[in-house]
Amino acid sequence: MRRIINSTYITLDGAIENPQDWPGLGGTDGKSGVIQTELLRSCDAVLMGRHTYDGFAPVWMTRSGDEYSDQINTMEKYVVSSTLPDPEWRNTTVITGDPIAEIRRLKAKPGRDIVQYGFGRLSYALMEHGLLDELRLWIHPFFVGRGGPEDLLYRQSGLAMFDLVGTTALTNGIVVLSYKFAR
């Protein structure tokens, strides 16, 4: 069975929204790009909520010529949305019905893993139904110091337990923590 791996950027104060607006971190050794590209290469589908799709599609549709852009633009993409009428991003399917049933079907299909970016209502629903297999938190070493409930990782939910399966420290201070869902 395919796994769903969530990859989310988060700050020390729990912010997850608009990472493109966060302060740049100097001193990167290129390792973060390698990690993200390896994750994407290990998957054959991307799963998103509408909010993440709205942020990703306009950026990635215009890029090409590098391994990450070429991969994400050609692979299957699934967007859970009741309001997205006709996605422009190539190879995008909108899940409008019961998302849990459809995602169970996707996981049961033959293929490689599925990557999910962003952490919102869809991620919590995946956890609640035991469909999220791995969580990779990219901890950025600063406080954003602003934002409301929708900007933070925290949402009211049930208990979910994870086991730490890996840590990677980058030279710019970002730490990637990989957790496996404890069933």
C-alpha positions in Angstrom: 0.0 0.0 0.0 1.2 3.5 -0.8 2.1 5.8 2.0 1.1 9.5 2.4 4.1 11.6 3.5 3.4 15.2 4.6 6.1 17.8 4.3 5.5 21.0 6.1 7.5 24.1 6.9 7.0 25.5 10.5 8.5 28.2 12.6 9.4 27.9 16.3 6.2 29.7 17.2 4.1 27.2 15.2 3.4 29.3 12.1 2.9 27.4 8.8 1.3 30.0 6.6 3.1 31.9 3.8 6.7 30.5 4.2 7.6 32.5 1.0 7.3 35.6 3.2 9.6 34.4 6.0 13.1 35.7 6.4 15.7 34.1 4.2 18.2 32.0 5.9 21.7 32.3 4.6 24.3 29.6 4.6 22.3 26.9 2.9 24.4 24.1 1.6 21.9 23.0 -1.0 20.9 20.0 1.1 17.3 21.2 1.5 16.7 21.1 -2.2 18.2 17.6 -2.4 16.0 16.4 0.4 12.8 17.9 -1.2 13.7 16.5 -4.7 14.4 13.0 -3.3 11.1 13.0 -1.5 9.3 14.1 -4.7 11.2 11.5 -6.8 10.1 8.8 -4.4 6.4 9.7 -5.0 4.2 9.5 -8.1 1.4 11.8 -6.8 0.9 15.0 -4.9 -2.1 15.5 -2.6 -3.3 19.0 -1.7 -6.1 21.0 -0.2 -7.5 23.9 -2.2 -5.4 26.5 -0.2 -2.1 24.7 -1.0 -3.1 24.2 -4.6 -3.8 28.0 -5.0 -0.3 28.7 -3.7 1.5 26.0 -5.6 -0.1 26.0 -9.1 0.7 29.6 -10.2 4.4 29.1 -9.1 5.2 25.7 -10.4 3.2 25.8 -13.6 5.6 28.6 -14.8 8.8 26.8 -13.9 10.8 24.1 -15.8 14.3 23.0 -16.6 15.2 21.7 -13.1 14.5 18.3 -11.7 12.0 19.4 -9.0 9.9 21.6 -11.3 9.9 19.0 -14.1 8.9 16.3 -11.7 6.0 18.1 -9.9 4.6 19.4 -13.2 4.4 16.0 -14.8 3.2 13.9 -11.9 -0.4 13.3 -10.9 -1.9 15.9 -8.6 -5.0 15.5 -6.5 -6.8 18.5 -4.9 -9.5 18.1 -2.3 -12.0 20.9 -3.1 -15.6 21.6 -3.5 -15.0 25.0 -5.2 -12.2 24.4 -7.8 -14.1 24.1 -11.1 -11.4 23.4 -13.7 -7.8 23.2 -12.5 -5.2 24.7 -14.9 -2.2 22.7 -13.6 -1.6 19.8 -15.9 -2.4 16.3 -14.5 -4.6 17.7 -11.7 -7.7 15.8 -10.6 -10.2 17.5 -8.2 -11.6 15.3 -5.5 -15.1 16.7 -4.9 -16.9 13.8 -3.3 -16.0 12.0 -0.1 -12.2 12.8 0.2 -11.5 10.0 2.8 -13.0 7.3 0.6 -11.2 8.6 -2.5 -7.8 8.9 -0.7 -8.2 5.3 0.7 -8.7 4.3 -3.0 -5.6 6.2 -4.0 -3.5 4.6 -1.3 -4.7 1.1 -2.3 -3.7 1.6 -6.0 -0.3 0.3 -7.1 2.4 2.9 -7.3 4.9 4.9 -5.3 4.2 7.1 -2.3 2.0 10.2 -2.2 3.4 13.5 -1.0 1.2 16.1 0.7 2.4 19.7 1.2 0.8 22.1 3.7 -1.0 21.2 6.9 -4.6 22.2 7.3 -8.0 20.6 7.5 -7.1 17.8 5.0 -4.1 16.8 7.1 -6.1 16.6 10.2 -8.7 14.5 8.4 -6.0 12.2 7.2 -4.7 11.8 10.7 -8.1 11.2 12.1 -8.8 8.4 9.6 -5.3 6.8 9.9 -4.3 7.8 6.4 -1.2 10.0 7.2 1.8 7.7 7.4 4.7 10.1 7.8 5.1 13.7 8.9 8.2 15.7 8.0 8.4 19.0 9.8 10.9 21.5 8.6 11.6 23.6 11.7 12.7 27.1 10.8 14.8 28.7 13.6 12.8 31.9 14.2 9.5 33.3 15.5 7.2 34.9 12.9 5.4 36.7 15.8 2.1 37.2 14.0 -0.8 35.3 12.7 -4.1 33.9 13.7 -5.5 30.4 14.3 -5.5 29.5 10.5 -1.8 30.5 10.3 -0.7 28.0 13.0 -0.1 24.2 12.9 -2.4 23.8 15.9 -6.1 22.9 15.4 -8.5 21.3 17.7 -8.3 17.5 17.1 -7.9 14.2 18.7 -4.7 12.7 20.0 -2.3 11.5 17.3 1.0 9.8 18.3 4.2 9.7 16.1 7.5 8.0 16.4 10.7 9.9 15.5 12.4 8.1 12.6 14.9 10.7 11.4 16.5 14.1 12.0 18.5 16.2 9.5 20.2 19.4 10.6 20.9 21.9 7.8 23.8 24.4 8.0 21.3 27.4 8.0 19.7 26.2 11.3 16.7 24.4 9.8 16.1 21.0 11.3 14.0 18.4 9.5 12.2 16.0 11.9 10.7 12.9 10.3 7.9 11.1 12.2 6.1 7.9 11.4 2.4 7.7 12.5 2.2 5.4 15.5 -0.8 3.1 14.7 
